[in-house]
Amino acid sequence: MNQGTVKFFNDDKGFGFIKDSNSNQEYFVHVSGLIDEIRENDEVVYELQEGRKGLNAINVKRA
């Protein structure tokens, strides 16, 4: 599991970005990849999956 912080999440549009704690990479997250509800600055754990435009965060839950 990867660890990071929610940089941005728009509830109305159902997507956002997570900044990885180790690599400082940012990953797209869609509401369909969430296990828990998330908000900006939440600490989360997640897995990565190849998407159409790169790696996406999936199975996202609060740490």
CORZI-V258308 format. One record per pair of residues at least 12 apart in sequence whose C-alpha atoms are under 6 Angstrom apart, sorted by the first residue. I is the first residue (numbers start at 0). J is the second residue. D is the distance in Angstrom with one decimal. If there is no record, write none. Layout:
I	J	D
I	J	D
This chain:
0	45	5.6
0	46	5.5
1	44	5.4
1	45	5.3
2	19	6.0
2	20	5.8
2	43	5.8
2	44	4.5
3	18	5.4
3	19	4.2
3	20	4.6
3	42	5.9
3	43	5.5
4	17	5.5
4	18	5.3
4	40	5.6
4	41	5.6
4	42	4.6
4	43	5.9
5	17	4.4
5	39	5.0
5	40	5.0
5	41	5.4
6	39	5.6
7	39	5.2
13	29	5.9
13	30	4.9
14	28	5.6
14	29	4.3
14	30	5.7
15	27	6.0
15	28	5.3
16	28	5.6
26	55	5.6
26	56	6.0
27	55	5.0
28	55	5.8
28	56	5.0
32	57	4.3
32	58	5.3
33	58	5.5
33	59	4.7
34	58	5.7
34	59	5.5
34	60	5.3
35	60	4.9
42	61	5.9
42	62	5.5
43	60	5.5
43	61	4.3
43	62	4.6
44	59	5.8
44	60	5.6
44	62	5.7
45	57	5.9
45	58	5.4
45	59	4.4
